[in-house]
Amino acid sequence: MADSTQQLIRIGISKATLTKSQKEFNRLTKRIETLGAEITVFREASGQLQRRVQAEYIPLVRQFQAQQGELVRLFDRAYDHKDFKKAEKKKLADLILSMAYDLIEAGLEELKPIYDKYDTVGFDAASTDAEQLQAELLKSMAGQMFGIDLDDVDASSPEEIKAQLQKKLEERDAADAERRASAEARRAKKPKSEKQQEREAKKELDEKNITKAVRTLYMDLVKAFHPDREPDEAEKERKTEIMHRVTAAYETSDLLALLRLQLEFERIDQTHLETLADEQLLYYNKILRQQVKELEGELAAMQSRLVAMSGQPMFYNRSPIVLELSLTQDIKALKNEIKSLKKDLKAFADTEVLKEWLRTYKIQKAGPGTLYFNEF
């Protein structure tokens, strides 16, 4: 990956006219430097967000859930109170079931006896039923989205269904790859036209020249800095550190890193870059285009992970600043929710206040609670 703190490698900084290959070289190197800087920013932002999630957000979630648990206990005590009428108790039972289920799922298993008090089926059975329903939905989705039949899979848990789906997808991919390989082998046996032979020969030559271009830079640095025969210990240590950088760049075919090392240790100079032959630049540019493609993929994957972590849709603004702001807002919202819950707990200790509030409460279908940043 490009290091944004290092000088941008360019050809013809002082030249008025550049060839097409030189212009492309400059464009690609600039793009790589830009992508490298963006990846660095996103990597740092990801680390910062994860630290804030662990240090600030998750403790608030636990505190929020604990307060909700206290509210469930308060509703349970109220249900047993003689002053509450049948209609009010029905609402209390609905509140208890909808809140307790999610809290038990989140780890507050001490609420199970309260849940089971209001649901004759019981939490464990209800949870099993929910898992079976989810598993059936996953089976249906597997058929609709991937064309894979999982009806013969005897599995009730969603995790097992996902594992079986992944296995069948891998088996299908392997079968497709085998068919493609067989088709390629059959094509290879057929007599090739002169044009086909020319294309294959050119492709093979290009690949060799691209490999040679990177290896030439690498071997020059190896000859200059291999530490094995260095008698001076301090110099040997210095060369060892340099070789770590050289090897890392070579193993990832990082042409820019190798060129930067060549410039840093004066194996080449700016004049050398500006007098590179177009043929050599052609292979350099092919390597750089591949680097751009790989870095763009790395950046896109990093952005997607960061957005997913925030709980936002994939089309959400992927700016680290926006995602940081989103987390800050979620933390603020949770703090307000906790304050509100504490006020409710204090207020609902008064039977008349709770009765008044229940008059405004309408029983509705249970669903998931408020979702903020994903915990992981």
C-alpha positions in Angstrom: 0.0 0.0 0.0 1.2 3.5 -0.7 2.4 5.6 2.2 0.7 9.0 2.0 3.5 10.6 4.0 6.1 9.9 1.3 6.9 11.9 -1.8 4.7 11.3 -4.8 6.7 9.6 -7.6 6.3 11.5 -10.9 7.9 11.7 -14.3 8.8 15.0 -15.8 8.0 17.4 -13.0 10.0 20.1 -14.8 9.2 18.9 -18.4 6.6 20.7 -20.5 5.8 17.7 -22.7 5.1 14.2 -21.6 4.5 11.1 -23.7 1.2 9.2 -23.3 2.9 6.5 -21.3 4.5 9.0 -19.0 1.2 10.8 -18.4 -0.4 7.5 -17.6 2.4 6.6 -15.2 1.9 9.9 -13.4 -1.9 9.5 -13.3 -1.6 5.9 -11.9 1.0 6.8 -9.3 -1.1 9.7 -8.1 -4.1 7.5 -7.9 -2.2 4.9 -5.9 -1.0 7.5 -3.5 -4.5 8.9 -3.1 -6.0 5.4 -2.5 -3.2 4.7 0.0 -4.0 7.8 2.0 -7.8 7.0 2.0 -7.1 3.4 3.2 -4.9 4.8 6.0 -7.7 7.2 7.0 -10.3 4.4 7.0 -8.1 2.0 8.8 -7.5 4.6 11.6 -11.2 5.5 11.6 -12.2 1.8 11.9 -9.9 1.3 14.8 -11.1 4.5 16.5 -14.8 3.5 16.0 -14.2 0.0 17.3 -12.5 1.4 20.4 -15.4 3.8 21.0 -17.9 1.1 20.5 -16.1 -1.1 23.1 -15.4 1.7 25.6 -18.5 3.9 25.3 -21.3 2.3 23.4 -21.4 -1.3 24.7 -21.4 -0.3 28.4 -24.3 2.0 27.7 -26.2 -0.8 25.9 -25.6 -3.0 29.0 -26.8 -0.2 31.3 -29.9 0.4 29.0 -30.8 -3.3 29.1 -30.3 -3.4 32.9 -32.8 -0.5 33.3 -35.2 -2.2 31.0 -34.9 -5.3 33.1 -35.8 -3.3 36.2 -38.8 -1.9 34.3 -39.9 -5.5 33.5 -39.7 -6.4 37.2 -41.7 -3.3 38.1 -44.4 -4.3 35.6 -44.4 -7.8 37.1 -44.9 -6.5 40.6 -47.7 -4.2 39.4 -49.4 -7.1 37.7 -49.7 -8.8 41.0 -51.0 -5.7 42.7 -54.7 -5.8 43.6 -55.3 -2.2 42.4 -54.8 -3.1 38.7 -57.8 -4.1 36.7 -58.0 -6.9 34.1 -57.5 -4.6 31.1 -54.5 -2.9 32.7 -53.0 -6.3 33.6 -53.4 -7.4 30.0 -51.4 -4.4 28.9 -48.7 -5.1 31.6 -48.5 -8.7 30.4 -48.0 -7.5 26.8 -45.2 -5.1 27.9 -43.5 -7.8 29.9 -43.5 -10.3 27.1 -42.3 -8.0 24.4 -39.6 -6.5 26.6 -38.4 -9.6 28.4 -38.0 -11.7 25.3 -35.5 -9.4 23.7 -33.7 -8.9 27.0 -33.4 -12.6 27.6 -32.0 -13.0 24.1 -29.5 -10.3 25.0 -28.3 -12.3 28.0 -30.6 -11.4 30.9 -31.6 -15.0 31.5 -32.7 -14.2 35.1 -35.9 -12.8 33.5 -36.9 -16.2 32.2 -39.2 -17.0 35.1 -41.0 -13.7 34.7 -41.5 -14.4 30.9 -42.7 -17.9 31.6 -45.2 -16.6 34.1 -47.0 -14.8 31.3 -46.5 -17.2 28.4 -47.7 -20.8 28.9 -45.5 -22.0 26.1 -42.4 -20.7 27.9 -39.4 -18.8 26.7 -37.3 -21.9 25.6 -40.1 -23.3 23.5 -41.0 -19.9 22.0 -37.3 -19.4 21.2 -37.2 -22.8 19.5 -40.3 -22.0 17.5 -38.8 -18.7 16.4 -35.6 -20.4 15.3 -37.5 -23.0 13.3 -39.5 -20.2 11.6 -36.3 -18.4 10.8 -34.7 -21.6 9.5 -37.7 -22.1 7.2 -37.5 -18.5 5.9 -33.8 -19.1 5.2 -34.6 -22.3 3.3 -37.1 -20.3 1.2 -34.6 -17.5 0.6 -31.9 -20.0 -0.4 -34.2 -21.2 -3.2 -35.3 -17.8 -4.3 -32.0 -16.0 -4.2 -29.5 -18.8 -5.0 -31.6 -21.5 -6.7 -30.5 -24.0 -4.0 -33.0 -26.5 -2.6 -32.5 -27.1 1.2 -35.8 -28.9 1.8 -33.9 -32.1 2.4 -31.7 -30.5 5.0 -32.8 -31.7 8.5 -31.9 -28.6 10.5 -33.9 -26.4 12.7 -31.3 -23.8 13.7 -30.6 -20.8 11.4 -26.9 -21.3 12.0 -27.0 -24.9 10.6 -29.1 -23.7 7.6 -26.5 -21.0 6.9 -23.7 -23.6 7.2 -25.5 -26.0 4.8 -26.2 -23.1 2.4 -22.5 -22.2 2.4 -21.5 -25.8 1.8 -23.8 -26.2 -1.1 -22.7 -22.8 -2.6 -19.1 -24.0 -2.4 -20.0 -27.4 -3.9 -21.7 -25.6 -6.8 -18.8 -23.2 -7.3 -16.4 -26.2 -7.3 -18.6 -28.0 -9.9 -18.7 -24.8 -12.0 -14.9 -24.5 -11.8 -14.5 -28.1 -12.8 -16.8 -27.6 -15.8 -14.9 -24.5 -16.9 -11.6 -26.4 -16.5 -12.9 -29.3 -18.6 -14.1 -26.9 -21.3 -10.8 -25.1 -21.3 -9.0 -28.4 -21.6 -11.1 -29.4 -24.6 -10.5 -26.0 -26.2 -6.8 -26.4 -25.6 -6.8 -29.7 -27.5 -8.3 -28.1 -30.5 -5.8 -26.8 -33.2 -5.3 -23.1 -32.6 -5.5 -20.5 -35.3 -2.5 -18.3 -36.0 -4.2 -15.3 -34.4 -4.9 -17.3 -31.2 -1.3 -18.4 -31.1 -0.1 -14.9 -31.5 -2.4 -13.6 -28.7 -1.3 -16.3 -26.3 2.4 -15.7 -27.1 1.9 -12.0 -26.5 0.1 -12.6 -23.3 2.9 -14.9 -22.1 5.6 -12.5 -23.1 3.8 -9.6 -21.3 3.5 -11.6 -18.1 7.2 -12.5 -18.2 8.2 -8.9 -18.9 5.9 -7.6 -16.0 7.5 -10.2 -13.6 10.9 -9.2 -14.9 10.3 -5.5 -14.4 9.5 -6.0 -10.7 12.3 -8.6 -10.2 14.9 -6.4 -11.8 14.2 -3.7 -9.2 14.1 -6.2 -6.5 17.4 -7.9 -7.4 19.2 -4.6 -7.7 18.2 -3.8 -4.1 19.1 -7.3 -2.9 22.6 -7.0 -4.3 23.1 -3.7 -2.6 21.6 -4.5 0.8 21.7 -8.2 1.5 23.2 -8.4 5.0 24.7 -11.9 5.0 28.3 -10.9 4.1 28.3 -7.6 6.0 31.0 -7.7 8.7 29.9 -4.5 10.6 27.1 -5.4 13.0 25.5 -1.9 13.0 25.5 -1.9 9.2 24.3 -5.5 9.1 21.3 -4.5 11.2 20.5 -1.5 9.0 20.6 -3.7 5.9 18.4 -6.3 7.5 15.8 -3.6 8.1 16.0 -2.4 4.6 15.7 -6.0 3.2 12.5 -6.4 5.3 11.0 -3.5 3.4 12.4 -4.7 0.1 11.0 -8.2 0.5 7.6 -6.9 1.6 7.3 -4.7 -1.5 8.5 -7.6 -3.8 6.1 -10.1 -2.3 3.1 -7.8 -3.0 4.5 -6.7 -6.4 4.4 -3.1 -5.1 6.2 -1.4 -7.9 5.9 2.1 -6.3 7.4 0.9 -3.1 10.4 -0.7 -5.0 10.9 2.5 -7.0 10.7 4.6 -3.8 13.3 2.4 -2.2 15.5 2.8 -5.3 15.2 6.6 -5.0 15.6 6.6 -1.2 18.9 4.7 -1.3 20.1 6.4 -4.5 20.0 3.4 -6.8 18.2 5.6 -9.3 17.5 9.3 -9.5 14.8 11.5 -11.0 16.6 11.7 -14.3 16.4 7.9 -14.5 12.6 8.0 -14.1 12.3 10.7 -16.8 14.4 8.7 -19.3 12.6 5.4 -19.0 11.8 3.9 -22.3 8.2 3.7 -23.4 8.4 -0.1 -23.6 9.5 -0.3 -20.0 6.9 2.2 -18.9 4.3 0.0 -20.7 5.0 -2.8 -18.3 5.3 -0.5 -15.3 1.9 0.9 -16.1 0.3 -2.5 -16.4 1.6 -3.3 -12.9 0.3 0.0 -11.6 -3.1 -0.5 -13.1 -3.3 -3.8 -11.2 -2.2 -2.1 -8.0 -5.0 0.5 -8.5 -7.6 -2.2 -9.0 -6.4 -4.1 -5.8 -6.3 -0.9 -3.7 -9.8 0.1 -4.9 -11.1 -3.3 -3.9 -9.4 -3.0 -0.5 -10.8 0.5 0.1 -14.3 -0.6 -1.0 -14.2 -3.6 1.4 -13.0 -1.5 4.2 -15.7 1.1 3.6 -18.4 -1.6 3.5 -17.2 -3.1 6.8 -17.2 0.3 8.5 -20.7 1.1 7.2 -21.9 -2.4 8.3 -20.4 -1.8 11.8 -22.4 1.4 12.1 -25.7 -0.4 11.3 -26.3 1.9 8.4 -27.5 0.7 4.9 -24.8 0.0 2.4 -25.6 3.1 0.3 -25.1 5.3 3.4 -22.4 8.1 3.3 -19.1 6.3 3.8 -17.2 9.3 5.1 -15.4 8.4 8.4 -16.4 11.8 9.8 -20.1 11.0 9.0 -19.8 7.5 10.6 -18.1 9.0 13.6 -20.9 11.5 14.0 -23.4 8.7 13.6 -21.8 6.8 16.5 -21.7 10.0 18.6 -25.4 10.6 18.0 -26.2 7.0 18.9 -24.3 7.3 22.1 -26.2 10.5 22.9 -29.5 8.8 22.1 -28.7 5.9 24.4 -27.8 8.2 27.3 -31.1 10.0 26.8 -33.0 6.7 26.7 -31.3 5.6 30.0 -32.2 8.9 31.6 -35.8 8.5 30.4 -36.0 4.9 31.7 -34.7 6.0 35.2 -37.4 8.7 35.3 -40.0 6.2 34.3 -38.9 3.7 37.0 -39.1 6.4 39.6 -42.5 7.7 38.3 -44.1 4.3 37.8 -43.4 3.4 41.4 -46.5 5.4 42.0 -49.4 3.2 41.1 -51.6 6.0 40.0 -48.9 7.4 37.6 -48.5 3.9 36.1 -52.3 3.5 35.7 -52.5 6.9 34.0 -49.7 5.9 31.6 -51.3 2.5 30.8 -54.4 4.3 29.6 -52.3 5.7 26.7 -50.6 2.4 25.9 -52.0 0.4 23.1 -51.1 -3.3 22.6 -49.3 -3.8 19.4 -47.3 -6.6 17.7 -44.0 -7.2 19.3 -40.9 -6.3 17.4 -37.2 -5.6 17.9 -36.1 -2.7 20.0 -34.3 0.4 19.0 -31.2 -0.4 16.9 -28.1 1.7 16.9 -24.5 0.7 16.2 -24.1 -3.0 15.8 -22.3 -4.8 18.6 -19.5 -7.1 17.5 
